[in-house]
Amino acid sequence: MNENLKYGMFFLGGVALGAIGAVAVSRGKLDLKPFATELVSRGLDARDAFLAKAETVRENMEDLVAEAQAASEERRAKAEEA
């Protein structure tokens, strides 16, 4: 099967599936609101978890930089004493 035919069949399958979904939604047999609410809720939870992890990483990097600056100042002080 050549590539164009394969992609054409996938396209037609997608169009058919979309049409079936549109008919189901328009007739009211498929209620998407609970699914959409759950999906958005999970997305918000994932965002909050990601932001919490990013905050932890930022704090750790700030601590690392502060420790590195302190070590650098100690080396400079020892070099000046010598």
C-alpha positions in Angstrom: 0.0 0.0 0.0 1.5 3.3 -1.0 1.9 6.2 1.5 -0.8 8.5 0.0 -3.4 5.7 0.2 -2.5 4.9 3.8 -2.7 8.5 4.9 -5.9 9.0 2.9 -7.5 6.0 4.7 -6.4 7.4 8.1 -8.0 10.8 7.1 -11.3 9.2 6.0 -11.4 7.1 9.2 -10.9 10.3 11.3 -13.6 12.1 9.4 -16.0 9.2 9.9 -15.2 9.0 13.6 -15.6 12.8 14.0 -19.0 12.6 12.2 -20.2 9.8 14.5 -19.1 11.8 17.6 -20.8 14.9 16.3 -24.1 13.0 15.8 -23.9 11.5 19.2 -23.2 14.8 20.9 -26.0 16.6 18.9 -28.5 14.0 19.9 -27.6 14.3 23.5 -26.6 10.7 24.0 -23.1 11.6 24.9 -22.6 14.0 27.8 -19.1 15.4 27.7 -19.4 17.8 30.6 -18.3 15.4 33.4 -15.4 14.1 31.2 -14.3 17.7 30.4 -14.6 18.7 34.1 -12.5 15.7 35.2 -9.9 16.4 32.5 -9.6 20.1 33.4 -9.4 19.1 37.1 -6.6 16.7 36.4 -4.8 19.3 34.4 -5.0 21.8 37.3 -3.7 19.1 39.7 -0.8 18.4 37.3 0.0 22.1 37.0 0.0 22.5 40.8 2.3 19.6 41.2 4.7 20.9 38.5 4.8 24.3 40.1 5.5 22.9 43.5 8.4 20.8 42.1 9.7 23.8 40.2 9.7 25.8 43.4 11.6 23.1 45.2 14.2 23.0 42.5 14.5 26.8 42.5 15.1 26.8 46.3 17.7 24.0 46.0 19.5 26.0 43.3 19.5 29.1 45.5 21.0 27.2 48.4 23.6 25.7 46.1 24.6 29.1 44.8 24.8 30.6 48.3 27.0 27.7 49.4 29.2 28.1 46.4 29.6 31.9 47.0 30.5 31.2 50.7 33.1 28.7 49.6 34.5 31.1 47.1 34.8 33.9 49.6 36.6 31.5 52.1 39.1 30.6 49.4 39.7 34.2 48.6 40.2 35.1 52.3 42.7 32.2 52.7 44.5 33.3 49.5 44.8 36.9 50.8 46.1 35.7 54.2 48.9 33.7 52.6 
